[in-house]
Amino acid sequence: MNTKNLTDKLERKKVKRAARKKAAPKAKRPAGTARGSMKKKIRHQAQGQRKR
């Protein structure tokens, strides 16, 4: 859904909502899969440093 050429905010919102309604429902996450499983992992974190 490309709404780049729509300048009116309400019109764009309407188009996006319609597209979202029409789209196939997303599949549920399989049981046992962590929510952050796709996150970049860190090997070793130094003390007192930010994680990412």
Contacts in CASP RR format, 6 or more apart in sequence:
PFRMAT RR
TARGET T0000
AUTHOR 0000-0000-0000
METHOD contacts of the structure
MODEL  1
MNTKNLTDKLERKKVKRAARKKAAPKAKRPAGTARGSMKKKIRHQAQGQR
KR
1 15 0 8 1.000
1 16 0 8 1.000
1 19 0 8 1.000
3 12 0 8 1.000
3 15 0 8 1.000
3 16 0 8 1.000
6 12 0 8 1.000
6 15 0 8 1.000
29 35 0 8 1.000
40 52 0 8 1.000
42 51 0 8 1.000
42 52 0 8 1.000
45 51 0 8 1.000
END
